Every structure is written in C-alpha cells, then in structure tokens.
Amino acid sequence: MTTPRGSERSPQSPALPAGHPAHEVIAAIVVAALAEDRVAYDITTQASIPPDQPGEATLLYKEAGVVCGVEVVREVMRQMSPDLVLDARVAEGAWVESGTVAAEISGPLAPMLSGERVALNLLQRMSGTATMARRYADEAARGGEVRVVDTRKTTPGLRALERYAVRLGGGYNHRNTLEDGVLIKDNHIEAAARRGVSPADLIAEVRARVSHLVRIEVEADTPHMARAAAMGGADAVLLDNMPPDMMRAIVAELRARPATRHVLFEASGGIRIDTIAAVAGTGVDLISVGALTHSAPALDISLDVRPA
C-alpha cells in the first residue's frame, strides 16, 4: 500500500476558492488525521485488496446541505496516492439536495479505501458546519441586518477548517486566537475589582498596553455593566445571556448618547435557531453562536465505491 505522501503540493492541484485555508494548512491537518488512523497499516485492505486493482467512487450527499470540504477530500486522496484523481461535480459552497453527487474519484482501489474514513469525517463535519451557519444566517436575516459569528469553541486541530466552513455558510469569524483582539470577560473584571480597579480604569489600562489598532470588547451580563463598559471606552460590548427586550433597551439607550453611539454590540449566550431572529431584531451588530462549531451535526455523506 502507498504510504501517505506528506505535505508537498501536487502541481495538478487546482487553485483553492477565495477564503479557503491555504494548501499547507490543509495538508498538515490531513497528515495528522491520516497518521491518527494509521492508514499505512490498514491490515484489512492490505490482506484483501491487490495493490494494482483499480476502482471508482462517488461522493454522495444523502441529505440536503452546503457542500464544503471537497478540496480537503482531494488532499486526503492525493496524500494516499498520487494516482487518485478527484473530479468535483458541484461548486464549493453550493446548496445541494439529497442524492447529489459532489465528486467522482478514480484510481487505485486500496489507498482509496484506506483514506475513506478520514475523507468522510472531514467532509461531513465541514459540510455540517457550513449548513448550520447557513441556516442561522438565513434565520437571523428575518429579524434584521446582523452578522452571525462563530466563537473559539472549535475542535482542537480543526479550527481552520471549521471557521472556513462558517464563512462559506454565510457566517463570520470572531477572534481566531487570543492574540487577535481584546475581550475583557467577567473573570478579568472580577480580578480587577479585587485590586480595586473599576471597569473604566481596567479598559484604560488595557488600552495603554496594546496597539492602537486593537479593538477592545467588554463582556456585560447586566445593563449596569453594559453602560459602564460603553461609557468607560470600550469599542464593543458583548451582551451576555440577556433577554431580547433587555438588549433592545440597552442598545437604544447607548446609541442615543453621542459618547457611545459608535460602540458595537454583540449578543451571545444560549442563542438558538428559534430565537436568533428575535435577537437580531434588538439592533445588535453581531450575534455569536458557539453551536456553529461545537454542536453542528455531521452531514450524511457517503463514498460509494465501485471496484473494477
């Protein structure tokens, strides 16, 4: 059996869609996934499939959703064997109905079978995440003009793929890592209070220590804290676990004040598909939904193989 090839890019690989993780990022994730599954030691395939037997396969979407991750499947197959060829039949990001063939794969059967589970695991998860993002974004649009964003509640090692899936589905990304922006949360505020530092003074301290290009966001779970954050100089206020009526009142009040009308408002905490339209109607700018990445169900997709 062919040993997975590693991260070199094949000159035949097509250009990736705009916004797609780089080839090197995809390759590294696939290398780790294939190593985890010990594909080079697939004793079942090695004992039952001749190395020169060819085969074909179709990637079949067995439920409706957003196609996301076909290029990742291509990378899985490329690392399994340079002779495996993937022919995409639908565009990345397209909404497809059940029964749609997204791609055809042809070449040596043994490496195709050994890489099947890794390919499907990644494709199903990415397509499921993109599909959930599409549904949340569409539902939020019923309530108002707002961005639905993900969180850092991602699968370790798969953040780049999951966040790409969110974007492809119509959502947006929050901080990618802890160095991408300041988010002062309740624990930071409590720690400062123990030192006798007020929220406004904490914001001032943080602003003095970071670049002028960095936006500062402060979490608030009460109207009082939201006012303190906005009037204390925060660029954005995260309204955490508040009912829609409370958020609507806070946003209206602070936008009516000249000193705080520039502040961005983000709603977060326990937001579901059946409540997001009401949250969007409060006038917030952003709605963050951890479920986009931590609870997206895998889409039902199969690799139907036809040995030759």
N, C-alpha and C positions, 0 to 999 in steps of 0.2 A: 504494500500500500504506500502511496505517496505521503511523505511527511509534509505537514503544513509548511508553507514557504516563508512565513515571516512577513515583514512589513514592506518589502520592495514593491513599488508600484509598477504594474504592467503597462507598457506603452499603449496597449489596446484599450485600457480603461477609459471610459467616456468622461467628459467634463462633468463635475458634480453640479447639481442645481444650486442656484443662489441661496445662500444661507445654510447650506449643508455643512456639517462638520468636515474638516479637512481630511484628505486621504490618510495622512499619518495618524490622526486621531482614531479614525475608523479601524485602521489596520492594527493599532495597538490593542483596542478593545477586542477585536476578533482573535488576535493572538492569545490573549488571556483566556477568552472563552473556550477556544479550541483546546488549549492546554488543560483547562479545568476538566473538560470532558474526556481527556486522554484519547483523542481521536486517532492518534498514531498507533494505538494499541487496541483497536476495535476488534476484539477476538471473534465476535460473531461474523462480521463481514469478511475478515481475513480467512476464516475457516469455510465460508460458504460461497463467496463470490470470486471468480477468477479475475485477476488484475486487468486482463485485456477485454473483459466483457463490457460493451457499451450500453448506454441507456439514455432515456429521455424522461423529463418530468415537467409538470406544470404546477405553478404556484396558484392555488385556487382559493379565492375569498369565499368562505362559506356563510358569511353574514355581511350585511351592508356596513360600510365604513370608509375611512380615509386611507388611501394607500400611502404607507410611509415605511421606508427601510429597504426598498428593493436594491439600492446600491450597496447596502450593508450585506445583503444576501450575496450579491455579486462578489464582494470581498471575501466572504466565507468560502465560496466555491473556488475563487482564484487561489486562496491560500491552500485549499485542499488539493488542487491540481491545476496547472496552467492550461490543461486541455479541456477544462469545463467551461462552457460558454453559456452565458445568460442573455436572453433576448427579452427585454422589457416590452410589454404589450400595452400598458397604460402609463400615464404620466404620474410622477410622484406628486402627491397632494390631491389627486382626483378622488372624488366620492364615487364608490362603486357599489353595485348591488350584489346580493348573494349570487354565486355562480359565475362571477367574473374571473377570468384567467389574467393574472397580473404579469406573469412572465413564463417563458419556456426555458428549460435548462437541458443541455445535451452534452455528452462526453462520456468518460469512463464512469461506470456504474458504482464501483466500490467507494471512491472518495466522495461521490455524491451522497451515498447512503450514510457514510460516516459523519459528514458535515450537516446532515439534515436537521437534527435536533437543535444545534446551535443556531442555524439559519432561521428556523421557525421561531425559536424562543425570542430572538431579537426582532424579527419582523412582526410577530404577534404583539409584542409589548409596545413597539413603536407605533404600530397602526392603532392599537387600542388607545394609547395616549393621545394621538392626533385626533382620533374620533371623539374622545371625551372633550378635548379642547374645542373642537368644532361645535359640539352640542352646547357647551357652556357659553361660548361666544355668541352663538345664534340666540340663545335664550336671553342673555344679558342685553342684547340689542333691542329686545322688545321693551325694555324698561328705560333705556336712554343711551346716550353716547358715552361709552366707557370702555376701558381696556381691561380684559381679563388676563391676569398674570399668574405665573406659577410661583413656587417657593423653592427653598433649598431642600425640601423633603423628597429627595430623589434616591434612586437605588445606587449605593456606592459603586463607583466604576462606570456607571451608565449615564451620568448626568448629561454629558454632551449629546447623547442620542435622545434622551428624554426631553431635553429642553428644545432641541431641534424639532421634535415631534409636536411639542406645544405650539411653536411658531408656525409650523406647517398647517396645523389645525385651525389657525386663526387667533391664537392667544399670543401673549408677550412674555418676556422673561423678566423676573425680578433680579436681585443680585445673583450673580453666578457663583461668586465666592465671597468670603468675608472681607476681602480687600477692595471690593468693588463699590462700596458705599457704606455710610454710617447709618446704622439702625439702632437707636438707643431704646432698649426694651425695659420691661418692668424691673428686671434684676439689676440692670445698670442704674436705674433711677433709685431703687431701694438702697443699693450700695452707696450711692452719692448722698442720700438722705442720712445714712448712718454717720457720714463725715460732716454733716451739717451743710451740705451743698444743695441748693434749690435746683429745680429743673432748668430754670433760665440760666443760672450760673454754670450748670453742667454743660448746657448747649454752648455757652460762650467758651468754656474750657476746651471742649472738643473742637470747636471751630478754629481755635488758636493753634491746635496741634495737627490739623490735617490741611491738605491743599485747598486753596480757594475754589478749585474745580469740583470738589467733592460735595455732593448733596447730603444734608443731614435730615434724617427722618426720625420721628419720636413716636413710640407706641403710647396710646392712651386708651384706657378702658372706662373712663368717666368723662362727662362733659367738662368738669373742672380741669382734669389733666389735659384734655384737648385744648382748652383755652390757654393753659399755662404753656404748653408746647408751642402753639402758634404765636402767641404774644411774646414768647421767650426767644424767638428767632429761628424756629425750625423751618426747613424748606418744605417738609411734608409731614403729615400727621397720619399715623395708622390708627384707625378707629377699630378697636379690637372687641369682638363679641358684643356688639351693640345692636339693639333692635332698629329696624329701619326708621321709625319715627324719631328716635333719638339722633341718629346720624343726620337725618334731613334737617333737623333743627340746628344742629351744630354747624353743618356746612353753610346753611343760610345765614346764621349769625356771624360767622367769621368772615364770610365773603362780603358781608355788608360793611365790614370795617376796613378802611383804607390800609391800615398797617398789616392786615393779614389776608387780604384778598388774593395775594399771589400764591398762597400756600396750596399745595396739592393734598388731596385727601384720598386715603386708601382704606377700603373696607376689608376686614379679614376676620376669620374665625367662624367655623361651623356653617359656611355658606354652601347650600345645596342647589341642585339644578332647579328645584321647585321654588326656591326663594331668591335666586340671583336677579331675576327681573325686578323684584321689589327693591332690592338693594341698589340696583342700577338707577332706579327712579329717585334715589335720595340726592343725586347730584354729585356723588363721589367721582373722582377721576379714574381710580383703579380699584379693581376687586381681585384680591389674591385668593387663590384656591389651591390648597395643598393637595387635594384629591386628584388634581390633574396628573400628578406623577406618582403619588403614593398609593392611590386606590383605583387607577384606571384598569379595567378588566382587559385581559388579552383578547384580541380579536380572533375569531375562529378561522384559521387559515391552514390549509393542508398542502403538502408536497406530494402530489400523486405521481409515483414513479412507474415507468414502463420499461422494463428490461428488454434489450434487443437480443 
